[in-house]
Amino acid sequence: MTVPAGLWAWQLLDGAGIPVDEVTPDATTRFDAEAWLGEHWRAIAGRGAARAVLLRAGEPVGPGVELTEFVLLPRE
């Protein structure tokens, strides 16, 4: 994945750690990239992604996020 310097994007992996052929938008800030994942993780997980790794300029930032570990609490 080639990402211009300074841009943030997600690499999506399946349960075996193999990249999922899913395009995520480039974001100019980490906040925007994380907000995008927060809004779309259900759909992404539904298409086979189990993990999302944040990239900055194509390099991993941190260990990533297990999409299957998100738990929604019931509304009161």
N, CA, C and O atoms as a Tripos MOL2 file, in Angstrom:
@<TRIPOS>MOLECULE
protein
  304   303    76     0     0
PROTEIN
NO_CHARGES

@<TRIPOS>ATOM
      1 N           0.8500   -1.1700    0.0000 N.3       1 MET1
      2 CA          0.0000    0.0000    0.0000 C.3       1 MET1
      3 C           0.8950    1.2310    0.0000 C.2       1 MET1
      4 O           1.7470    1.3700    0.8770 O.2       1 MET1
      5 N           0.7210    2.1120   -0.9510 N.am      2 THR2
      6 CA          1.5020    3.3320   -1.0210 C.3       2 THR2
      7 C           0.6290    4.4910   -0.5650 C.2       2 THR2
      8 O          -0.4230    4.7620   -1.1430 O.2       2 THR2
      9 N           1.0810    5.1630    0.4730 N.am      3 VAL3
     10 CA          0.3400    6.2870    1.0360 C.3       3 VAL3
     11 C           1.2750    7.4880    1.0870 C.2       3 VAL3
     12 O           2.4030    7.3670    1.5660 O.2       3 VAL3
     13 N           0.8280    8.6460    0.6010 N.am      4 PRO4
     14 CA          1.6800    9.8290    0.6740 C.3       4 PRO4
     15 C           2.0740   10.1510    2.1110 C.2       4 PRO4
     16 O           1.3130    9.8830    3.0400 O.2       4 PRO4
     17 N           3.2500   10.7200    2.2930 N.am      5 ALA5
     18 CA          3.7550   11.0580    3.6270 C.3       5 ALA5
     19 C           2.7420   11.9020    4.3870 C.2       5 ALA5
     20 O           2.1600   12.8410    3.8460 O.2       5 ALA5
     21 N           2.5440   11.5480    5.6510 N.am      6 GLY6
     22 CA          1.6630   12.3210    6.5050 C.3       6 GLY6
     23 C           0.2210   11.8720    6.5120 C.2       6 GLY6
     24 O          -0.5360   12.2640    7.4010 O.2       6 GLY6
     25 N          -0.1900   11.0520    5.5370 N.am      7 LEU7
     26 CA         -1.5810   10.6080    5.5120 C.3       7 LEU7
     27 C          -1.7610    9.3480    6.3410 C.2       7 LEU7
     28 O          -0.8460    8.5360    6.4840 O.2       7 LEU7
     29 N          -2.9550    9.2070    6.8800 N.am      8 TRP8
     30 CA         -3.3190    8.0750    7.7200 C.3       8 TRP8
     31 C          -4.3120    7.1970    6.9680 C.2       8 TRP8
     32 O          -5.1760    7.7070    6.2540 O.2       8 TRP8
     33 N          -4.1950    5.8850    7.1240 N.am      9 ALA9
     34 CA         -5.1160    4.9350    6.4890 C.3       9 ALA9
     35 C          -5.1220    3.6590    7.3350 C.2       9 ALA9
     36 O          -4.3260    3.5200    8.2630 O.2       9 ALA9
     37 N          -6.0090    2.7490    7.0140 N.am     10 TRP10
     38 CA         -6.1150    1.4750    7.7310 C.3      10 TRP10
     39 C          -5.7440    0.3260    6.8190 C.2      10 TRP10
     40 O          -6.1310    0.2990    5.6500 O.2      10 TRP10
     41 N          -4.9930   -0.6230    7.3550 N.am     11 GLN11
     42 CA         -4.7790   -1.8950    6.6670 C.3      11 GLN11
     43 C          -5.6930   -2.8870    7.3660 C.2      11 GLN11
     44 O          -5.6260   -3.0580    8.5830 O.2      11 GLN11
     45 N          -6.5360   -3.5290    6.5980 N.am     12 LEU12
     46 CA         -7.5070   -4.4700    7.1550 C.3      12 LEU12
     47 C          -7.0350   -5.8920    6.9280 C.2      12 LEU12
     48 O          -6.6110   -6.2490    5.8290 O.2      12 LEU12
     49 N          -7.1130   -6.7110    7.9850 N.am     13 LEU13
     50 CA         -6.6320   -8.0850    7.9330 C.3      13 LEU13
     51 C          -7.7540   -9.0360    8.3010 C.2      13 LEU13
     52 O          -8.6300   -8.6980    9.0980 O.2      13 LEU13
     53 N          -7.7260  -10.2350    7.7150 N.am     14 ASP14
     54 CA         -8.7100  -11.2430    8.0930 C.3      14 ASP14
     55 C          -8.2210  -11.9670    9.3500 C.2      14 ASP14
     56 O          -7.1940  -11.5920    9.9150 O.2      14 ASP14
     57 N          -8.9380  -12.9900    9.7870 N.am     15 GLY15
     58 CA         -8.5950  -13.7080   11.0020 C.3      15 GLY15
     59 C          -7.2420  -14.3920   10.9630 C.2      15 GLY15
     60 O          -6.6670  -14.6720   12.0150 O.2      15 GLY15
     61 N          -6.7200  -14.6680    9.7750 N.am     16 ALA16
     62 CA         -5.4180  -15.3060    9.6310 C.3      16 ALA16
     63 C          -4.2880  -14.2790    9.4590 C.2      16 ALA16
     64 O          -3.1230  -14.6480    9.3070 O.2      16 ALA16
     65 N          -4.6430  -12.9930    9.4850 N.am     17 GLY17
     66 CA         -3.6330  -11.9480    9.3260 C.3      17 GLY17
     67 C          -3.3170  -11.5960    7.8880 C.2      17 GLY17
     68 O          -2.3420  -10.8960    7.6140 O.2      17 GLY17
     69 N          -4.1390  -12.0810    6.9670 N.am     18 ILE18
     70 CA         -3.9470  -11.7980    5.5370 C.3      18 ILE18
     71 C          -4.7160  -10.5270    5.1810 C.2      18 ILE18
     72 O          -5.8820  -10.3880    5.5520 O.2      18 ILE18
     73 N          -4.0730   -9.5950    4.4630 N.am     19 PRO19
     74 CA         -4.7680   -8.3610    4.1060 C.3      19 PRO19
     75 C          -6.0630   -8.6250    3.3330 C.2      19 PRO19
     76 O          -6.1190   -9.4650    2.4350 O.2      19 PRO19
     77 N          -7.0780   -7.8920    3.7100 N.am     20 VAL20
     78 CA         -8.3850   -7.9420    3.0530 C.3      20 VAL20
     79 C          -8.3650   -6.8990    1.9470 C.2      20 VAL20
     80 O          -7.8960   -5.7810    2.1580 O.2      20 VAL20
     81 N          -8.8590   -7.2460    0.7910 N.am     21 ASP21
     82 CA         -8.8710   -6.3280   -0.3490 C.3      21 ASP21
     83 C         -10.0090   -5.3250   -0.1670 C.2      21 ASP21
     84 O         -11.0420   -5.4040   -0.8310 O.2      21 ASP21
     85 N          -9.7980   -4.4140    0.7190 N.am     22 GLU22
     86 CA        -10.7940   -3.3900    1.0590 C.3      22 GLU22
     87 C         -10.0660   -2.0590    1.1060 C.2      22 GLU22
     88 O          -9.0230   -1.9470    1.7490 O.2      22 GLU22
     89 N         -10.5940   -1.0650    0.4440 N.am     23 VAL23
     90 CA         -9.9540    0.2400    0.3970 C.3      23 VAL23
     91 C         -10.5240    1.1140    1.5110 C.2      23 VAL23
     92 O         -11.7400    1.2170    1.6770 O.2      23 VAL23
     93 N          -9.6280    1.7390    2.2690 N.am     24 THR24
     94 CA        -10.0670    2.7070    3.2690 C.3      24 THR24
     95 C          -9.6170    4.0810    2.8110 C.2      24 THR24
     96 O          -8.5840    4.2120    2.1550 O.2      24 THR24
     97 N         -10.3790    5.1000    3.1490 N.am     25 PRO25
     98 CA         -9.9770    6.4350    2.6950 C.3      25 PRO25
     99 C          -8.7400    6.9320    3.4370 C.2      25 PRO25
    100 O          -8.5240    6.5910    4.6000 O.2      25 PRO25
    101 N          -7.9360    7.7370    2.7580 N.am     26 ASP26
    102 CA         -6.8100    8.4010    3.4060 C.3      26 ASP26
    103 C          -7.3630    9.5510    4.2380 C.2      26 ASP26
    104 O          -8.2910   10.2420    3.8160 O.2      26 ASP26
    105 N          -6.7940    9.7510    5.4120 N.am     27 ALA27
    106 CA         -7.2010   10.8480    6.2820 C.3      27 ALA27
    107 C          -5.9970   11.7420    6.5260 C.2      27 ALA27
    108 O          -4.8580   11.2760    6.5170 O.2      27 ALA27
    109 N          -6.2490   13.0130    6.7420 N.am     28 THR28
    110 CA         -5.1470   13.9420    6.9920 C.3      28 THR28
    111 C          -4.7610   13.9770    8.4680 C.2      28 THR28
    112 O          -3.6880   14.4730    8.8100 O.2      28 THR28
    113 N          -5.6210   13.4570    9.3500 N.am     29 THR29
    114 CA         -5.2940   13.4100   10.7770 C.3      29 THR29
    115 C          -5.6060   12.0260   11.3270 C.2      29 THR29
    116 O          -6.4380   11.2980   10.7860 O.2      29 THR29
    117 N          -4.9280   11.6810   12.4020 N.am     30 ARG30
    118 CA         -5.2000   10.4050   13.0730 C.3      30 ARG30
    119 C          -6.6360   10.3810   13.5900 C.2      30 ARG30
    120 O          -7.3160    9.3590   13.5020 O.2      30 ARG30
    121 N          -7.0920   11.5050   14.1270 N.am     31 PHE31
    122 CA         -8.4540   11.5940   14.6320 C.3      31 PHE31
    123 C          -9.4590   11.2260   13.5410 C.2      31 PHE31
    124 O         -10.3780   10.4430   13.7820 O.2      31 PHE31
    125 N          -9.2880   11.7840   12.3500 N.am     32 ASP32
    126 CA        -10.2180   11.4950   11.2550 C.3      32 ASP32
    127 C         -10.1780   10.0170   10.8640 C.2      32 ASP32
    128 O         -11.2180    9.4250   10.5770 O.2      32 ASP32
    129 N          -8.9900    9.4240   10.8530 N.am     33 ALA33
    130 CA         -8.8640    8.0010   10.5120 C.3      33 ALA33
    131 C          -9.5670    7.1410   11.5670 C.2      33 ALA33
    132 O         -10.2870    6.2020   11.2270 O.2      33 ALA33
    133 N          -9.3580    7.4630   12.8430 N.am     34 GLU34
    134 CA         -9.9820    6.6910   13.9070 C.3      34 GLU34
    135 C         -11.4980    6.8900   13.9280 C.2      34 GLU34
    136 O         -12.2420    5.9510   14.2090 O.2      34 GLU34
    137 N         -11.9530    8.0990   13.6340 N.am     35 ALA35
    138 CA        -13.3960    8.3540   13.5620 C.3      35 ALA35
    139 C         -14.0250    7.5460   12.4290 C.2      35 ALA35
    140 O         -15.1190    7.0000   12.5810 O.2      35 ALA35
    141 N         -13.3310    7.4720   11.2950 N.am     36 TRP36
    142 CA        -13.8560    6.6900   10.1650 C.3      36 TRP36
    143 C         -14.0170    5.2270   10.5610 C.2      36 TRP36
    144 O         -15.0420    4.6130   10.2660 O.2      36 TRP36
    145 N         -13.0010    4.6590   11.2330 N.am     37 LEU37
    146 CA        -13.0920    3.2610   11.6490 C.3      37 LEU37
    147 C         -14.2350    3.0760   12.6310 C.2      37 LEU37
    148 O         -14.9680    2.0900   12.5540 O.2      37 LEU37
    149 N         -14.3920    4.0150   13.5510 N.am     38 GLY38
    150 CA        -15.4860    3.9360   14.5190 C.3      38 GLY38
    151 C         -16.8520    3.9180   13.8600 C.2      38 GLY38
    152 O         -17.7740    3.2820   14.3690 O.2      38 GLY38
    153 N         -16.9950    4.5940   12.7560 N.am     39 GLU39
    154 CA        -18.2720    4.6430   12.0350 C.3      39 GLU39
    155 C         -18.4940    3.4370   11.1300 C.2      39 GLU39
    156 O         -19.6410    3.0990   10.8360 O.2      39 GLU39
    157 N         -17.4260    2.7800   10.6820 N.am     40 HIS40
    158 CA        -17.5630    1.7440    9.6570 C.3      40 HIS40
    159 C         -17.1390    0.3420   10.0790 C.2      40 HIS40
    160 O         -17.2160   -0.5760    9.2620 O.2      40 HIS40
    161 N         -16.6980    0.1380   11.3080 N.am     41 TRP41
    162 CA        -16.1370   -1.1510   11.6950 C.3      41 TRP41
    163 C         -17.1210   -2.3020   11.5330 C.2      41 TRP41
    164 O         -16.7060   -3.4000   11.1630 O.2      41 TRP41
    165 N         -18.4010   -2.0940   11.7950 N.am     42 ARG42
    166 CA        -19.3780   -3.1860   11.6660 C.3      42 ARG42
    167 C         -19.4500   -3.6970   10.2300 C.2      42 ARG42
    168 O         -19.4340   -4.9040    9.9880 O.2      42 ARG42
    169 N         -19.5300   -2.7790    9.2940 N.am     43 ALA43
    170 CA        -19.6110   -3.1700    7.8840 C.3      43 ALA43
    171 C         -18.3190   -3.8430    7.4440 C.2      43 ALA43
    172 O         -18.3510   -4.8250    6.7030 O.2      43 ALA43
    173 N         -17.1980   -3.3280    7.8910 N.am     44 ILE44
    174 CA        -15.9020   -3.9070    7.5310 C.3      44 ILE44
    175 C         -15.7850   -5.3210    8.0890 C.2      44 ILE44
    176 O         -15.3790   -6.2430    7.3810 O.2      44 ILE44
    177 N         -16.1430   -5.4900    9.3610 N.am     45 ALA45
    178 CA        -16.0990   -6.8230    9.9770 C.3      45 ALA45
    179 C         -17.0520   -7.7750    9.2670 C.2      45 ALA45
    180 O         -16.7530   -8.9590    9.1170 O.2      45 ALA45
    181 N         -18.1840   -7.2680    8.8370 N.am     46 GLY46
    182 CA        -19.1560   -8.0870    8.1150 C.3      46 GLY46
    183 C         -18.6570   -8.5660    6.7660 C.2      46 GLY46
    184 O         -19.1850   -9.5330    6.2160 O.2      46 GLY46
    185 N         -17.6440   -7.9010    6.2280 N.am     47 ARG47
    186 CA        -17.0620   -8.2990    4.9400 C.3      47 ARG47
    187 C         -15.7750   -9.0970    5.1190 C.2      47 ARG47
    188 O         -15.0480   -9.3320    4.1540 O.2      47 ARG47
    189 N         -15.4920   -9.5170    6.3580 N.am     48 GLY48
    190 CA        -14.3770  -10.4340    6.5680 C.3      48 GLY48
    191 C         -13.1530   -9.9020    7.2760 C.2      48 GLY48
    192 O         -12.2280  -10.6700    7.5400 O.2      48 GLY48
    193 N         -13.1070   -8.6160    7.5970 N.am     49 ALA49
    194 CA        -11.9450   -8.0810    8.3150 C.3      49 ALA49
    195 C         -12.0890   -8.3890    9.8000 C.2      49 ALA49
    196 O         -13.1650   -8.2240   10.3750 O.2      49 ALA49
    197 N         -11.0010   -8.8340   10.4130 N.am     50 ALA50
    198 CA        -11.0020   -9.1330   11.8420 C.3      50 ALA50
    199 C         -10.1130   -8.1700   12.6220 C.2      50 ALA50
    200 O         -10.2360   -8.0490   13.8400 O.2      50 ALA50
    201 N          -9.2260   -7.4910   11.9180 N.am     51 ARG51
    202 CA         -8.2630   -6.5950   12.5700 C.3      51 ARG51
    203 C          -7.9940   -5.4060   11.6590 C.2      51 ARG51
    204 O          -7.9760   -5.5400   10.4350 O.2      51 ARG51
    205 N          -7.7870   -4.2450   12.2660 N.am     52 ALA52
    206 CA         -7.4380   -3.0350   11.5230 C.3      52 ALA52
    207 C          -6.1630   -2.4610   12.1190 C.2      52 ALA52
    208 O          -6.0670   -2.2560   13.3290 O.2      52 ALA52
    209 N          -5.1920   -2.2060   11.2630 N.am     53 VAL53
    210 CA         -3.9170   -1.6390   11.7050 C.3      53 VAL53
    211 C          -3.8060   -0.2400   11.1160 C.2      53 VAL53
    212 O          -3.8860   -0.0570    9.9010 O.2      53 VAL53
    213 N          -3.6220    0.7390   11.9830 N.am     54 LEU54
    214 CA         -3.4860    2.1210   11.5390 C.3      54 LEU54
    215 C          -2.1100    2.3190   10.9180 C.2      54 LEU54
    216 O          -1.0960    1.8970   11.4740 O.2      54 LEU54
    217 N          -2.0920    2.9670    9.7580 N.am     55 LEU55
    218 CA         -0.8420    3.2570    9.0480 C.3      55 LEU55
    219 C          -0.6850    4.7610    8.8940 C.2      55 LEU55
    220 O          -1.6470    5.4850    8.6370 O.2      55 LEU55
    221 N           0.5550    5.2100    9.0590 N.am     56 ARG56
    222 CA          0.8770    6.5990    8.7280 C.3      56 ARG56
    223 C           1.9740    6.5410    7.6890 C.2      56 ARG56
    224 O           3.0500    5.9970    7.9350 O.2      56 ARG56
    225 N           1.6980    7.0970    6.5430 N.am     57 ALA57
    226 CA          2.6260    7.0580    5.4120 C.3      57 ALA57
    227 C           3.0400    5.6210    5.1080 C.2      57 ALA57
    228 O           4.1850    5.3610    4.7370 O.2      57 ALA57
    229 N           2.0870    4.6790    5.2710 N.am     58 GLY58
    230 CA          2.3290    3.2880    4.9330 C.3      58 GLY58
    231 C           2.9800    2.4510    6.0120 C.2      58 GLY58
    232 O           3.1680    1.2500    5.8180 O.2      58 GLY58
    233 N           3.3350    3.0490    7.1530 N.am     59 GLU59
    234 CA          3.9910    2.3350    8.2470 C.3      59 GLU59
    235 C           3.0170    2.1260    9.4050 C.2      59 GLU59
    236 O           2.2730    3.0450    9.7500 O.2      59 GLU59
    237 N           3.0040    0.9380   10.0110 N.am     60 PRO60
    238 CA          2.0920    0.6640   11.1310 C.3      60 PRO60
    239 C           2.3480    1.5790   12.3270 C.2      60 PRO60
    240 O           3.4880    1.9020   12.6620 O.2      60 PRO60
    241 N           1.2540    1.9800   12.9520 N.am     61 VAL61
    242 CA          1.3000    2.7910   14.1680 C.3      61 VAL61
    243 C           0.5510    2.0050   15.2420 C.2      61 VAL61
    244 O          -0.6790    1.9570   15.2330 O.2      61 VAL61
    245 N           1.2720    1.4040   16.1460 N.am     62 GLY62
    246 CA          0.6330    0.6330   17.2120 C.3      62 GLY62
    247 C           0.2620   -0.7660   16.7630 C.2      62 GLY62
    248 O           0.4860   -1.1500   15.6160 O.2      62 GLY62
    249 N          -0.3170   -1.5280   17.7010 N.am     63 PRO63
    250 CA         -0.6030   -2.9360   17.4410 C.3      63 PRO63
    251 C          -1.8520   -3.2010   16.5930 C.2      63 PRO63
    252 O          -1.9990   -4.2960   16.0500 O.2      63 PRO63
    253 N          -2.7310   -2.2460   16.4740 N.am     64 GLY64
    254 CA         -3.9590   -2.4520   15.7130 C.3      64 GLY64
    255 C          -5.1500   -2.6870   16.6180 C.2      64 GLY64
    256 O          -5.0330   -2.7000   17.8430 O.2      64 GLY64
    257 N          -6.2930   -2.8720   15.9890 N.am     65 VAL65
    258 CA         -7.5600   -3.0120   16.6900 C.3      65 VAL65
    259 C          -8.2320   -4.2990   16.2390 C.2      65 VAL65
    260 O          -8.3840   -4.5400   15.0410 O.2      65 VAL65
    261 N          -8.6340   -5.1240   17.1980 N.am     66 GLU66
    262 CA         -9.4030   -6.3290   16.8890 C.3      66 GLU66
    263 C         -10.8580   -5.9130   16.6890 C.2      66 GLU66
    264 O         -11.5110   -5.4750   17.6370 O.2      66 GLU66
    265 N         -11.3590   -6.0420   15.4990 N.am     67 LEU67
    266 CA        -12.7260   -5.6180   15.2240 C.3      67 LEU67
    267 C         -13.7440   -6.5140   15.9070 C.2      67 LEU67
    268 O         -14.8660   -6.0850   16.1790 O.2      67 LEU67
    269 N         -13.3680   -7.7450   16.1820 N.am     68 THR68
    270 CA        -14.2910   -8.6690   16.8230 C.3      68 THR68
    271 C         -14.4080   -8.4310   18.3190 C.2      68 THR68
    272 O         -15.2780   -9.0100   18.9690 O.2      68 THR68
    273 N         -13.5330   -7.5750   18.8840 N.am     69 GLU69
    274 CA        -13.5710   -7.3180   20.3230 C.3      69 GLU69
    275 C         -14.4670   -6.1510   20.6980 C.2      69 GLU69
    276 O         -14.7140   -5.9250   21.8820 O.2      69 GLU69
    277 N         -14.9600   -5.4020   19.7160 N.am     70 PHE70
    278 CA        -15.8690   -4.3170   20.0460 C.3      70 PHE70
    279 C         -17.1500   -4.9100   20.6180 C.2      70 PHE70
    280 O         -17.7320   -5.8290   20.0420 O.2      70 PHE70
    281 N         -17.5680   -4.3910   21.7210 N.am     71 VAL71
    282 CA        -18.7950   -4.8780   22.3530 C.3      71 VAL71
    283 C         -19.7000   -3.6800   22.5550 C.2      71 VAL71
    284 O         -19.2880   -2.6530   23.0940 O.2      71 VAL71
    285 N         -20.9220   -3.8240   22.1220 N.am     72 LEU72
    286 CA        -21.8890   -2.7410   22.3040 C.3      72 LEU72
    287 C         -22.7170   -3.0430   23.5500 C.2      72 LEU72
    288 O         -23.2360   -4.1470   23.7150 O.2      72 LEU72
    289 N         -22.8290   -2.0570   24.4080 N.am     73 LEU73
    290 CA        -23.6510   -2.2110   25.6020 C.3      73 LEU73
    291 C         -25.0850   -1.8830   25.2400 C.2      73 LEU73
    292 O         -25.3270   -0.9890   24.4300 O.2      73 LEU73
    293 N         -26.0500   -2.5940   25.8300 N.am     74 PRO74
    294 CA        -27.4500   -2.3000   25.5220 C.3      74 PRO74
    295 C         -27.8320   -0.9080   26.0240 C.2      74 PRO74
    296 O         -27.3150   -0.4270   27.0320 O.2      74 PRO74
    297 N         -28.7260   -0.2910   25.3120 N.am     75 ARG75
    298 CA        -29.2160    1.0290   25.7330 C.3      75 ARG75
    299 C         -30.1750    0.8500   26.8930 C.2      75 ARG75
    300 O         -30.9710   -0.0880   26.9370 O.2      75 ARG75
    301 N         -30.0750    1.7680   27.8200 N.am     76 GLU76
    302 CA        -30.9690    1.6940   28.9990 C.3      76 GLU76
    303 C         -32.2470    2.4420   28.7350 C.2      76 GLU76
    304 O         -33.1210    2.4960   29.6000 O.2      76 GLU76
@<TRIPOS>BOND
     1     1     2 1
     2     2     3 1
     3     3     4 2
     4     3     5 am
     5     5     6 1
     6     6     7 1
     7     7     8 2
     8     7     9 am
     9     9    10 1
    10    10    11 1
    11    11    12 2
    12    11    13 am
    13    13    14 1
    14    14    15 1
    15    15    16 2
    16    15    17 am
    17    17    18 1
    18    18    19 1
    19    19    20 2
    20    19    21 am
    21    21    22 1
    22    22    23 1
    23    23    24 2
    24    23    25 am
    25    25    26 1
    26    26    27 1
    27    27    28 2
    28    27    29 am
    29    29    30 1
    30    30    31 1
    31    31    32 2
    32    31    33 am
    33    33    34 1
    34    34    35 1
    35    35    36 2
    36    35    37 am
    37    37    38 1
    38    38    39 1
    39    39    40 2
    40    39    41 am
    41    41    42 1
    42    42    43 1
    43    43    44 2
    44    43    45 am
    45    45    46 1
    46    46    47 1
    47    47    48 2
    48    47    49 am
    49    49    50 1
    50    50    51 1
    51    51    52 2
    52    51    53 am
    53    53    54 1
    54    54    55 1
    55    55    56 2
    56    55    57 am
    57    57    58 1
    58    58    59 1
    59    59    60 2
    60    59    61 am
    61    61    62 1
    62    62    63 1
    63    63    64 2
    64    63    65 am
    65    65    66 1
    66    66    67 1
    67    67    68 2
    68    67    69 am
    69    69    70 1
    70    70    71 1
    71    71    72 2
    72    71    73 am
    73    73    74 1
    74    74    75 1
    75    75    76 2
    76    75    77 am
    77    77    78 1
    78    78    79 1
    79    79    80 2
    80    79    81 am
    81    81    82 1
    82    82    83 1
    83    83    84 2
    84    83    85 am
    85    85    86 1
    86    86    87 1
    87    87    88 2
    88    87    89 am
    89    89    90 1
    90    90    91 1
    91    91    92 2
    92    91    93 am
    93    93    94 1
    94    94    95 1
    95    95    96 2
    96    95    97 am
    97    97    98 1
    98    98    99 1
    99    99   100 2
   100    99   101 am
   101   101   102 1
   102   102   103 1
   103   103   104 2
   104   103   105 am
   105   105   106 1
   106   106   107 1
   107   107   108 2
   108   107   109 am
   109   109   110 1
   110   110   111 1
   111   111   112 2
   112   111   113 am
   113   113   114 1
   114   114   115 1
   115   115   116 2
   116   115   117 am
   117   117   118 1
   118   118   119 1
   119   119   120 2
   120   119   121 am
   121   121   122 1
   122   122   123 1
   123   123   124 2
   124   123   125 am
   125   125   126 1
   126   126   127 1
   127   127   128 2
   128   127   129 am
   129   129   130 1
   130   130   131 1
   131   131   132 2
   132   131   133 am
   133   133   134 1
   134   134   135 1
   135   135   136 2
   136   135   137 am
   137   137   138 1
   138   138   139 1
   139   139   140 2
   140   139   141 am
   141   141   142 1
   142   142   143 1
   143   143   144 2
   144   143   145 am
   145   145   146 1
   146   146   147 1
   147   147   148 2
   148   147   149 am
   149   149   150 1
   150   150   151 1
   151   151   152 2
   152   151   153 am
   153   153   154 1
   154   154   155 1
   155   155   156 2
   156   155   157 am
   157   157   158 1
   158   158   159 1
   159   159   160 2
   160   159   161 am
   161   161   162 1
   162   162   163 1
   163   163   164 2
   164   163   165 am
   165   165   166 1
   166   166   167 1
   167   167   168 2
   168   167   169 am
   169   169   170 1
   170   170   171 1
   171   171   172 2
   172   171   173 am
   173   173   174 1
   174   174   175 1
   175   175   176 2
   176   175   177 am
   177   177   178 1
   178   178   179 1
   179   179   180 2
   180   179   181 am
   181   181   182 1
   182   182   183 1
   183   183   184 2
   184   183   185 am
   185   185   186 1
   186   186   187 1
   187   187   188 2
   188   187   189 am
   189   189   190 1
   190   190   191 1
   191   191   192 2
   192   191   193 am
   193   193   194 1
   194   194   195 1
   195   195   196 2
   196   195   197 am
   197   197   198 1
   198   198   199 1
   199   199   200 2
   200   199   201 am
   201   201   202 1
   202   202   203 1
   203   203   204 2
   204   203   205 am
   205   205   206 1
   206   206   207 1
   207   207   208 2
   208   207   209 am
   209   209   210 1
   210   210   211 1
   211   211   212 2
   212   211   213 am
   213   213   214 1
   214   214   215 1
   215   215   216 2
   216   215   217 am
   217   217   218 1
   218   218   219 1
   219   219   220 2
   220   219   221 am
   221   221   222 1
   222   222   223 1
   223   223   224 2
   224   223   225 am
   225   225   226 1
   226   226   227 1
   227   227   228 2
   228   227   229 am
   229   229   230 1
   230   230   231 1
   231   231   232 2
   232   231   233 am
   233   233   234 1
   234   234   235 1
   235   235   236 2
   236   235   237 am
   237   237   238 1
   238   238   239 1
   239   239   240 2
   240   239   241 am
   241   241   242 1
   242   242   243 1
   243   243   244 2
   244   243   245 am
   245   245   246 1
   246   246   247 1
   247   247   248 2
   248   247   249 am
   249   249   250 1
   250   250   251 1
   251   251   252 2
   252   251   253 am
   253   253   254 1
   254   254   255 1
   255   255   256 2
   256   255   257 am
   257   257   258 1
   258   258   259 1
   259   259   260 2
   260   259   261 am
   261   261   262 1
   262   262   263 1
   263   263   264 2
   264   263   265 am
   265   265   266 1
   266   266   267 1
   267   267   268 2
   268   267   269 am
   269   269   270 1
   270   270   271 1
   271   271   272 2
   272   271   273 am
   273   273   274 1
   274   274   275 1
   275   275   276 2
   276   275   277 am
   277   277   278 1
   278   278   279 1
   279   279   280 2
   280   279   281 am
   281   281   282 1
   282   282   283 1
   283   283   284 2
   284   283   285 am
   285   285   286 1
   286   286   287 1
   287   287   288 2
   288   287   289 am
   289   289   290 1
   290   290   291 1
   291   291   292 2
   292   291   293 am
   293   293   294 1
   294   294   295 1
   295   295   296 2
   296   295   297 am
   297   297   298 1
   298   298   299 1
   299   299   300 2
   300   299   301 am
   301   301   302 1
   302   302   303 1
   303   303   304 2
@<TRIPOS>SUBSTRUCTURE
     1 MET1         2 RESIDUE 1 A MET
     2 THR2         6 RESIDUE 1 A THR
     3 VAL3        10 RESIDUE 1 A VAL
     4 PRO4        14 RESIDUE 1 A PRO
     5 ALA5        18 RESIDUE 1 A ALA
     6 GLY6        22 RESIDUE 1 A GLY
     7 LEU7        26 RESIDUE 1 A LEU
     8 TRP8        30 RESIDUE 1 A TRP
     9 ALA9        34 RESIDUE 1 A ALA
    10 TRP10       38 RESIDUE 1 A TRP
    11 GLN11       42 RESIDUE 1 A GLN
    12 LEU12       46 RESIDUE 1 A LEU
    13 LEU13       50 RESIDUE 1 A LEU
    14 ASP14       54 RESIDUE 1 A ASP
    15 GLY15       58 RESIDUE 1 A GLY
    16 ALA16       62 RESIDUE 1 A ALA
    17 GLY17       66 RESIDUE 1 A GLY
    18 ILE18       70 RESIDUE 1 A ILE
    19 PRO19       74 RESIDUE 1 A PRO
    20 VAL20       78 RESIDUE 1 A VAL
    21 ASP21       82 RESIDUE 1 A ASP
    22 GLU22       86 RESIDUE 1 A GLU
    23 VAL23       90 RESIDUE 1 A VAL
    24 THR24       94 RESIDUE 1 A THR
    25 PRO25       98 RESIDUE 1 A PRO
    26 ASP26      102 RESIDUE 1 A ASP
    27 ALA27      106 RESIDUE 1 A ALA
    28 THR28      110 RESIDUE 1 A THR
    29 THR29      114 RESIDUE 1 A THR
    30 ARG30      118 RESIDUE 1 A ARG
    31 PHE31      122 RESIDUE 1 A PHE
    32 ASP32      126 RESIDUE 1 A ASP
    33 ALA33      130 RESIDUE 1 A ALA
    34 GLU34      134 RESIDUE 1 A GLU
    35 ALA35      138 RESIDUE 1 A ALA
    36 TRP36      142 RESIDUE 1 A TRP
    37 LEU37      146 RESIDUE 1 A LEU
    38 GLY38      150 RESIDUE 1 A GLY
    39 GLU39      154 RESIDUE 1 A GLU
    40 HIS40      158 RESIDUE 1 A HIS
    41 TRP41      162 RESIDUE 1 A TRP
    42 ARG42      166 RESIDUE 1 A ARG
    43 ALA43      170 RESIDUE 1 A ALA
    44 ILE44      174 RESIDUE 1 A ILE
    45 ALA45      178 RESIDUE 1 A ALA
    46 GLY46      182 RESIDUE 1 A GLY
    47 ARG47      186 RESIDUE 1 A ARG
    48 GLY48      190 RESIDUE 1 A GLY
    49 ALA49      194 RESIDUE 1 A ALA
    50 ALA50      198 RESIDUE 1 A ALA
    51 ARG51      202 RESIDUE 1 A ARG
    52 ALA52      206 RESIDUE 1 A ALA
    53 VAL53      210 RESIDUE 1 A VAL
    54 LEU54      214 RESIDUE 1 A LEU
    55 LEU55      218 RESIDUE 1 A LEU
    56 ARG56      222 RESIDUE 1 A ARG
    57 ALA57      226 RESIDUE 1 A ALA
    58 GLY58      230 RESIDUE 1 A GLY
    59 GLU59      234 RESIDUE 1 A GLU
    60 PRO60      238 RESIDUE 1 A PRO
    61 VAL61      242 RESIDUE 1 A VAL
    62 GLY62      246 RESIDUE 1 A GLY
    63 PRO63      250 RESIDUE 1 A PRO
    64 GLY64      254 RESIDUE 1 A GLY
    65 VAL65      258 RESIDUE 1 A VAL
    66 GLU66      262 RESIDUE 1 A GLU
    67 LEU67      266 RESIDUE 1 A LEU
    68 THR68      270 RESIDUE 1 A THR
    69 GLU69      274 RESIDUE 1 A GLU
    70 PHE70      278 RESIDUE 1 A PHE
    71 VAL71      282 RESIDUE 1 A VAL
    72 LEU72      286 RESIDUE 1 A LEU
    73 LEU73      290 RESIDUE 1 A LEU
    74 PRO74      294 RESIDUE 1 A PRO
    75 ARG75      298 RESIDUE 1 A ARG
    76 GLU76      302 RESIDUE 1 A GLU
